[in-house]
Amino acid sequence: MHNDPPGSAPSTSHGPFDRVVRVPIPNQQPHYEHAPWTGAFPERLADFLAGLIPLFIAELASATDEQINQARDAALEQIANHGDDLQFGGKHRRSSRTALARAFALLARAEGGVTALGVHACTAIHEGCPGLKPPASASPSSDTDS
């Protein structure tokens, strides 16, 4: 529910941290060489991203085009050079995870946002946004008093 002033146009924004929600991770059998993508790793990575992406979205909200380009280039370089550390461990794991979260925050600015790795992030209300749907586990509430 939005709290727009009476008589004003409805907001097209989700707020200062925008919308970052967990989405189901496809249940697929990875190749044996991708063993870290099994077990708890995908869930932990999605939780990490869901927690950090909103902070980067807020940080980048007032960034200039030049700052956006610099952030994009830095994230791209880190992920390209050390993305394996993110998945398999290594001395660049922390900086690679942070670069991935920053990349999601940048991609969230695109129309329709970004959905990957069990996370959806967007900065504007759009059709089909998983963040606008009630959680699948939510059941209709009963308004009866006991």
N, CA, C and O of each residue as an XYZ file, in Angstrom:
584
protein
N       0.844     -1.170      0.000
C       0.000      0.000      0.000
C       0.888      1.232      0.000
O       1.870      1.299      0.740
N       0.549      2.189     -0.816
C       1.330      3.416     -0.907
C       0.609      4.517     -0.157
O      -0.621      4.548     -0.126
N       1.352      5.407      0.440
C       0.789      6.531      1.176
C       0.989      7.816      0.403
O       1.605      8.757      0.904
N       0.476      7.863     -0.813
C       0.595      9.052     -1.640
C      -0.381     10.106     -1.142
O      -1.479      9.764     -0.702
N      -0.003     11.392     -1.200
C      -0.918     12.455     -0.786
C      -2.183     12.432     -1.633
O      -2.128     12.100     -2.817
N      -3.331     12.784     -1.035
C      -4.577     12.805     -1.802
C      -4.452     13.730     -3.010
O      -3.895     14.823     -2.916
N      -4.977     13.278     -4.139
C      -4.959     14.080     -5.357
C      -3.658     14.015     -6.128
O      -3.552     14.616     -7.198
N      -2.656     13.298     -5.615
C      -1.379     13.209     -6.330
C      -1.363     11.945     -7.181
O      -2.134     11.011     -6.962
N      -0.472     11.946     -8.144
C      -0.320     10.762     -8.991
C       0.296      9.647     -8.156
O       1.131      9.919     -7.294
N      -0.095      8.404     -8.391
C       0.489      7.302     -7.635
C       1.993      7.220     -7.866
O       2.481      7.511     -8.958
N       2.708      6.828     -6.841
C       4.154      6.692     -6.919
C       4.524      5.518     -7.814
O       3.828      4.504     -7.848
N       5.624      5.667     -8.535
C       6.128      4.561     -9.347
C       7.363      3.951     -8.706
O       8.013      3.094     -9.305
N       7.693      4.380     -7.497
C       8.862      3.886     -6.791
C       8.427      2.994     -5.638
O       7.314      3.115     -5.127
N       9.310      2.108     -5.242
C       9.056      1.245     -4.096
C       9.511      1.904     -2.795
O       9.195      1.391     -1.722
N      10.230      3.002     -2.847
C      10.741      3.646     -1.647
C      12.253      3.732     -1.698
O      12.856      3.394     -2.716
N      12.884      4.183     -0.608
C      14.329      4.440     -0.638
C      15.185      3.196     -0.866
O      16.274      3.294     -1.431
N      14.711      2.037     -0.435
C      15.491      0.815     -0.635
C      14.935     -0.017     -1.782
O      15.430     -1.106     -2.073
N      13.893      0.514     -2.434
C      13.257     -0.132     -3.569
C      12.790     -1.529     -3.202
O      12.422     -1.765     -2.051
N      12.793     -2.449     -4.132
C      12.190     -3.762     -3.892
C      13.231     -4.837     -4.144
O      13.751     -4.965     -5.252
N      13.530     -5.603     -3.117
C      14.422     -6.749     -3.240
C      13.742     -7.900     -2.510
O      13.514     -7.828     -1.303
N      13.422     -8.955     -3.241
C      12.724    -10.095     -2.653
C      13.383    -11.394     -3.085
O      14.019    -11.471     -4.137
N      13.218    -12.407     -2.255
C      13.671    -13.749     -2.612
C      12.661    -14.369     -3.562
O      11.455    -14.195     -3.389
N      13.136    -15.078     -4.544
C      12.288    -15.818     -5.478
C      12.783    -17.263     -5.488
O      13.929    -17.529     -5.123
N      11.935    -18.186     -5.898
C      12.369    -19.588     -5.905
C      13.590    -19.800     -6.798
O      13.698    -19.223     -7.880
N      14.487    -20.625     -6.326
C      15.655    -21.011     -7.113
C      15.263    -22.263     -7.886
O      14.797    -23.232     -7.287
N      15.443    -22.261     -9.202
C      15.063    -23.450     -9.979
C      15.741    -24.699     -9.433
O      16.933    -24.681     -9.127
N      14.993    -25.767     -9.312
C      15.534    -27.029     -8.817
C      16.124    -27.791     -9.991
O      15.415    -28.473    -10.731
N      17.414    -27.664    -10.145
C      18.076    -28.345    -11.248
C      19.326    -29.024    -10.728
O      19.921    -28.579     -9.746
N      19.713    -30.073    -11.367
C      20.904    -30.795    -10.972
C      22.110    -30.172    -11.670
O      22.222    -30.251    -12.894
N      23.014    -29.555    -10.910
C      24.195    -28.968    -11.537
C      25.193    -30.052    -11.950
O      25.170    -31.176    -11.450
N      26.044    -29.681    -12.856
C      27.130    -30.554    -13.268
C      28.001    -30.832    -12.046
O      28.134    -29.970    -11.177
N      28.595    -32.021    -11.965
C      29.366    -32.400    -10.783
C      30.489    -31.418    -10.462
O      30.880    -31.302     -9.301
N      31.018    -30.709    -11.458
C      32.089    -29.746    -11.205
C      31.580    -28.503    -10.489
O      32.373    -27.725     -9.960
N      30.274    -28.311    -10.467
C      29.691    -27.136     -9.829
C      29.119    -27.489     -8.465
O      28.095    -26.939     -8.059
N      29.759    -28.385     -7.769
C      29.258    -28.872     -6.484
C      28.960    -27.769     -5.473
O      28.005    -27.922     -4.712
N      29.721    -26.653     -5.411
C      29.366    -25.622     -4.434
C      27.985    -25.015     -4.674
O      27.427    -24.391     -3.771
N      27.426    -25.184     -5.866
C      26.108    -24.616     -6.128
C      25.009    -25.550     -5.628
O      23.835    -25.345     -5.934
N      25.375    -26.553     -4.877
C      24.400    -27.453     -4.271
C      24.356    -27.174     -2.778
O      25.113    -26.342     -2.277
N      23.489    -27.853     -2.076
C      23.404    -27.697     -0.629
C      22.900    -26.328     -0.230
O      21.989    -25.785     -0.856
N      23.491    -25.772      0.807
C      23.024    -24.506      1.373
C      23.593    -23.277      0.672
O      23.108    -22.169      0.899
N      24.605    -23.441     -0.172
C      25.251    -22.278     -0.784
C      24.285    -21.362     -1.527
O      24.320    -20.152     -1.301
N      23.418    -21.883     -2.409
C      22.520    -20.969     -3.135
C      21.601    -20.179     -2.204
O      21.348    -18.997     -2.432
N      21.106    -20.831     -1.161
C      20.217    -20.149     -0.217
C      20.972    -19.075      0.563
O      20.466    -17.970      0.759
N      22.170    -19.402      1.001
C      22.966    -18.414      1.750
C      23.343    -17.233      0.872
O      23.307    -16.088      1.321
N      23.705    -17.502     -0.380
C      24.048    -16.414     -1.292
C      22.831    -15.524     -1.536
O      22.951    -14.299     -1.528
N      21.668    -16.125     -1.751
C      20.448    -15.344     -1.975
C      20.114    -14.500     -0.748
O      19.707    -13.346     -0.887
N      20.280    -15.057      0.447
C      20.033    -14.286      1.675
C      21.005    -13.111      1.780
O      20.611    -11.996      2.121
N      22.279    -13.376      1.484
C      23.291    -12.320      1.511
C      22.925    -11.203      0.544
O      22.959    -10.025      0.901
N      22.573    -11.580     -0.682
C      22.220    -10.585     -1.696
C      20.974     -9.806     -1.298
O      20.932     -8.584     -1.449
N      19.962    -10.498     -0.795
C      18.719     -9.830     -0.404
C      18.957     -8.829      0.725
O      18.222     -7.849      0.847
N      19.956     -9.062      1.533
C      20.270     -8.132      2.612
C      21.112     -6.946      2.176
O      20.939     -5.842      2.692
N      22.013     -7.157      1.238
C      22.959     -6.104      0.859
C      22.503     -5.253     -0.322
O      22.827     -4.066     -0.384
N      21.765     -5.831     -1.250
C      21.341     -5.089     -2.444
C      20.583     -3.811     -2.093
O      20.866     -2.768     -2.683
N      19.620     -3.847     -1.146
C      18.893     -2.599     -0.841
C      19.812     -1.470     -0.371
O      19.558     -0.301     -0.662
N      20.870     -1.814      0.348
C      21.806     -0.782      0.807
C      22.543     -0.151     -0.372
O      22.750      1.062     -0.402
N      22.935     -0.972     -1.338
C      23.604     -0.430     -2.521
C      22.638      0.354     -3.399
O      23.029      1.348     -4.011
N      21.384     -0.078     -3.468
C      20.389      0.689     -4.225
C      20.255      2.081     -3.621
O      20.241      3.077     -4.344
N      20.156      2.151     -2.296
C      20.040      3.451     -1.625
C      21.302      4.281     -1.842
O      21.223      5.490     -2.060
N      22.458      3.639     -1.782
C      23.727      4.344     -1.980
C      23.826      4.929     -3.385
O      24.359      6.024     -3.565
N      23.320      4.211     -4.372
C      23.427      4.640     -5.768
C      22.271      5.529     -6.223
O      22.266      6.004     -7.358
N      21.300      5.755     -5.351
C      20.094      6.498     -5.747
C      20.407      7.899     -6.264
O      19.758      8.371     -7.198
N      21.381      8.561     -5.674
C      21.694      9.931     -6.092
C      22.995     10.002     -6.897
O      23.558     11.081     -7.080
N      23.464      8.855     -7.372
C      24.725      8.822     -8.117
C      24.568      9.458     -9.494
O      23.516      9.366    -10.126
N      25.630     10.096     -9.937
C      25.655     10.674    -11.282
C      25.886      9.556    -12.297
O      26.233      8.435    -11.927
N      25.694      9.866    -13.564
C      25.958      8.876    -14.614
C      27.411      8.407    -14.570
O      27.694      7.227    -14.777
N      28.323      9.329    -14.303
C      29.738      8.965    -14.224
C      29.984      8.005    -13.063
O      30.730      7.037    -13.207
N      29.368      8.264    -11.922
C      29.523      7.382    -10.768
C      28.903      6.005    -11.033
O      29.446      4.984    -10.610
N      27.781      5.984    -11.725
C      27.144      4.713    -12.090
C      28.076      3.919    -13.003
O      28.259      2.716    -12.816
N      28.660      4.591    -13.983
C      29.587      3.916    -14.900
C      30.811      3.384    -14.167
O      31.272      2.279    -14.455
N      31.342      4.158    -13.222
C      32.494      3.708    -12.443
C      32.132      2.495    -11.590
O      32.904      1.539    -11.514
N      30.966      2.526    -10.949
C      30.516      1.398    -10.124
C      30.319      0.157    -10.985
O      30.681     -0.949    -10.582
N      29.745      0.342    -12.171
C      29.540     -0.777    -13.093
C      30.876     -1.391    -13.503
O      31.045     -2.609    -13.462
N      31.821     -0.543    -13.898
C      33.119     -1.035    -14.345
C      33.861     -1.763    -13.224
O      34.483     -2.799    -13.459
N      33.796     -1.219    -12.005
C      34.475     -1.849    -10.871
C      33.853     -3.209    -10.547
O      34.570     -4.179    -10.302
N      32.521     -3.278    -10.547
C      31.846     -4.554    -10.266
C      32.166     -5.569    -11.355
O      32.450     -6.732    -11.067
N      32.118     -5.128    -12.597
C      32.407     -6.017    -13.725
C      33.824     -6.570    -13.637
O      34.038     -7.767    -13.829
N      34.782     -5.710    -13.351
C      36.174     -6.155    -13.262
C      36.365     -7.152    -12.120
O      37.028     -8.174    -12.291
N      35.786     -6.855    -10.964
C      35.927     -7.741     -9.809
C      35.309     -9.111    -10.080
O      35.920    -10.142     -9.797
N      34.101     -9.115    -10.627
C      33.413    -10.384    -10.891
C      34.136    -11.174    -11.984
O      34.282    -12.391    -11.874
N      34.585    -10.494    -13.030
C      35.281    -11.176    -14.124
C      36.606    -11.770    -13.665
O      36.974    -12.869    -14.080
N      37.320    -11.050    -12.811
C      38.638    -11.509    -12.378
C      38.601    -12.464    -11.196
O      39.498    -13.294    -11.047
N      37.574    -12.360    -10.348
C      37.569    -13.147     -9.111
C      36.226    -13.802     -8.812
O      35.954    -14.156     -7.665
N      35.389    -13.967     -9.820
C      34.094    -14.605     -9.611
C      34.210    -16.033     -9.112
O      33.329    -16.516     -8.401
N      35.291    -16.714     -9.479
C      35.476    -18.082     -8.996
C      35.680    -18.102     -7.483
O      35.276    -19.059     -6.822
N      36.301    -17.059     -6.925
C      36.454    -16.978     -5.470
C      35.096    -16.868     -4.788
O      34.901    -17.394     -3.692
N      34.171    -16.190     -5.428
C      32.831    -16.044     -4.872
C      32.209    -17.419     -4.661
O      31.606    -17.675     -3.619
N      32.350    -18.291     -5.631
C      31.713    -19.601     -5.566
C      32.557    -20.639     -4.835
O      32.025    -21.420     -4.046
N      33.840    -20.656     -5.081
C      34.681    -21.723     -4.557
C      35.530    -21.308     -3.359
O      36.202    -22.155     -2.770
N      35.521    -20.042     -2.986
C      36.332    -19.570     -1.869
C      37.672    -19.053     -2.352
O      38.146    -19.427     -3.424
N      38.266    -18.210     -1.570
C      39.552    -17.625     -1.915
C      39.672    -16.260     -1.269
O      38.739    -15.783     -0.623
N      40.836    -15.629     -1.449
C      41.072    -14.370     -0.747
C      40.214    -13.219     -1.261
O      40.120    -12.185     -0.599
N      39.587    -13.372     -2.423
C      38.741    -12.308     -2.975
C      37.251    -12.610     -2.825
O      36.423    -11.970     -3.473
N      36.907    -13.572     -1.983
C      35.500    -13.966     -1.853
C      34.635    -12.805     -1.365
O      33.577    -12.537     -1.934
N      35.074    -12.126     -0.330
C      34.283    -11.023      0.232
C      34.073     -9.912     -0.792
O      32.948     -9.449     -0.979
N      35.136     -9.485     -1.451
C      35.002     -8.396     -2.424
C      34.193     -8.834     -3.646
O      33.514     -8.012     -4.262
N      34.257    -10.106     -3.998
C      33.467    -10.597     -5.135
C      31.982    -10.655     -4.796
O      31.144    -10.314     -5.631
N      31.650    -11.084     -3.581
C      30.235    -11.094     -3.174
C      29.692     -9.674     -3.123
O      28.563     -9.422     -3.543
N      30.484     -8.757     -2.614
C      30.056     -7.361     -2.547
C      29.874     -6.794     -3.955
O      28.913     -6.070     -4.211
N      30.787     -7.119     -4.863
C      30.664     -6.656     -6.254
C      29.413     -7.229     -6.905
O      28.755     -6.541     -7.686
N      29.075     -8.473     -6.597
C      27.863     -9.075     -7.149
C      26.622     -8.343     -6.637
O      25.699     -8.074     -7.407
N      26.596     -8.022     -5.356
C      25.459     -7.274     -4.795
C      25.358     -5.889     -5.428
O      24.260     -5.416     -5.722
N      26.491     -5.245     -5.635
C      26.485     -3.926     -6.274
C      26.007     -4.037     -7.727
O      25.286     -3.163     -8.209
N      26.401     -5.097     -8.419
C      25.941     -5.304     -9.797
C      24.426     -5.493     -9.833
O      23.759     -4.968    -10.725
N      23.878     -6.237     -8.876
C      22.424     -6.384     -8.796
C      21.766     -5.028     -8.585
O      20.744     -4.736     -9.205
N      22.337     -4.195     -7.717
C      21.769     -2.866     -7.463
C      21.779     -2.025     -8.733
O      20.837     -1.276     -8.992
N      22.826     -2.147     -9.514
C      22.889     -1.419    -10.786
C      21.865     -1.966    -11.774
O      21.185     -1.197    -12.453
N      21.753     -3.278    -11.859
C      20.801     -3.898    -12.783
C      19.355     -3.664    -12.355
O      18.449     -3.696    -13.188
N      19.135     -3.432    -11.078
C      17.782     -3.161    -10.583
C      17.223     -1.887    -11.197
O      16.007     -1.697    -11.230
N      18.094     -1.015    -11.681
C      17.669      0.246    -12.291
C      17.074      0.046    -13.684
O      16.390      0.932    -14.197
N      17.326     -1.103    -14.296
C      16.788     -1.387    -15.636
C      15.282     -1.616    -15.550
O      14.762     -1.988    -14.498
N      14.593     -1.394    -16.653
C      13.154     -1.635    -16.679
C      12.876     -3.108    -16.355
O      13.429     -4.001    -16.998
N      12.041     -3.351    -15.383
C      11.733     -4.716    -14.971
C      12.708     -5.289    -13.966
O      12.495     -6.389    -13.457
N      13.776     -4.560    -13.671
C      14.738     -5.014    -12.675
C      15.541     -6.216    -13.130
O      15.756     -6.423    -14.324
N      15.981     -7.008    -12.159
C      16.804     -8.182    -12.428
C      16.328     -9.325    -11.534
O      16.010     -9.123    -10.362
N      16.286    -10.507    -12.099
C      15.952    -11.706    -11.334
C      16.999    -12.759    -11.644
O      17.136    -13.190    -12.789
N      17.735    -13.173    -10.625
C      18.763    -14.199    -10.790
C      19.180    -14.696     -9.413
O      19.031    -13.988     -8.417
N      19.690    -15.888     -9.367
C      20.275    -16.459     -8.153
C      19.325    -16.432     -6.956
O      19.771    -16.326     -5.814
N      18.040    -16.526     -7.209
C      17.065    -16.561     -6.125
C      16.661    -15.210     -5.587
O      16.073    -15.128     -4.508
N      16.966    -14.131     -6.323
C      16.664    -12.772     -5.870
C      16.064    -11.975     -7.026
O      16.495    -12.109     -8.171
N      15.068    -11.146     -6.719
C      14.549    -10.170     -7.681
C      14.772     -8.796     -7.072
O      14.443     -8.570     -5.907
N      15.331     -7.874     -7.854
C      15.556     -6.499     -7.401
C      15.095     -5.544     -8.486
O      15.390     -5.743     -9.664
N      14.366     -4.498     -8.085
C      13.916     -3.489     -9.040
C      13.756     -2.158     -8.318
O      13.596     -2.115     -7.098
N      13.801     -1.078     -9.083
C      13.685      0.253     -8.485
C      12.385      0.944     -8.835
O      12.137      2.055     -8.368
N      11.556      0.320     -9.638
C      10.276      0.920    -10.007
C       9.215     -0.169    -10.089
O       9.511     -1.321    -10.408
N       8.000      0.204     -9.804
C       6.886     -0.728     -9.904
C       6.742     -1.147    -11.362
O       6.772     -0.307    -12.262
N       6.587     -2.445    -11.589
C       6.434     -2.943    -12.958
C       5.536     -4.169    -12.955
O       5.355     -4.838    -11.938
N       4.983     -4.437    -14.124
C       4.102     -5.594    -14.276
C       4.890     -6.875    -14.032
O       6.013     -7.027    -14.513
N       4.299     -7.778    -13.293
C       4.930     -9.064    -13.029
C       5.967     -9.041    -11.931
O       6.700    -10.017    -11.765
N       6.054     -7.965    -11.179
C       7.055     -7.862    -10.112
C       6.748     -8.881     -9.008
O       5.664     -8.843     -8.425
N       7.680     -9.783     -8.715
C       7.444    -10.749     -7.648
C       7.246    -10.085     -6.286
O       6.631    -10.671     -5.395
N       7.755     -8.886     -6.123
C       7.615     -8.184     -4.855
C       6.230     -7.632     -4.607
O       5.920     -7.228     -3.486
N       5.389     -7.605     -5.624
C       4.030     -7.101     -5.452
C       3.046     -8.211     -5.140
O       1.893     -7.938     -4.807
N       3.480     -9.451     -5.242
C       2.613    -10.586     -4.969
C       2.750    -10.986     -3.503
O       3.838    -10.878     -2.937
N       1.658    -11.448     -2.877
C       1.796    -11.947     -1.508
C       2.648    -13.211     -1.516
O       2.642    -13.950     -2.500
N       3.382    -13.469     -0.430
C       4.208    -14.673     -0.375
C       3.361    -15.920     -0.599
O       2.205    -15.980     -0.179
N       3.940    -16.905     -1.257
C       3.214    -18.136     -1.572
C       2.753    -18.853     -0.314
O       1.729    -19.536     -0.330
N       3.498    -18.705      0.775
C       3.144    -19.392      2.014
C       2.060    -18.660      2.790
O       1.532    -19.190      3.768
N       1.724    -17.448      2.364
C       0.713    -16.680      3.088
C      -0.654    -17.301      2.868
O      -1.033    -17.637      1.746
N      -1.368    -17.442      3.940
C      -2.723    -17.969      3.831
C      -3.691    -16.864      4.172
O      -3.340    -15.941      4.906
N      -4.903    -16.937      3.656
C      -5.880    -15.898      3.980
C      -6.060    -15.812      5.489
O      -6.209    -16.830      6.164
N      -6.046    -14.608      6.005
C      -6.181    -14.443      7.451
C      -7.648    -14.424      7.830
O      -8.518    -14.031      7.052
N      -7.880    -14.851      9.017
C      -9.241    -14.868      9.541
C      -9.415    -13.683     10.461
O      -8.577    -13.438     11.329
N     -10.482    -12.953     10.283
C     -10.736    -11.773     11.102
C     -11.648    -12.081     12.281
O     -12.292    -11.179     12.818
N     -11.708    -13.320     12.681
C     -12.577    -13.665     13.802
C     -11.825    -13.526     15.099
O     -10.628    -13.805     15.168
N     -12.514    -13.102     16.110
C     -11.922    -12.980     17.439
C     -12.123    -14.272     18.196
O     -13.152    -14.930     18.045
N     -11.161    -14.638     19.000
C     -11.290    -15.850     19.802
C     -11.697    -15.511     21.197
O     -11.858    -16.404     22.028
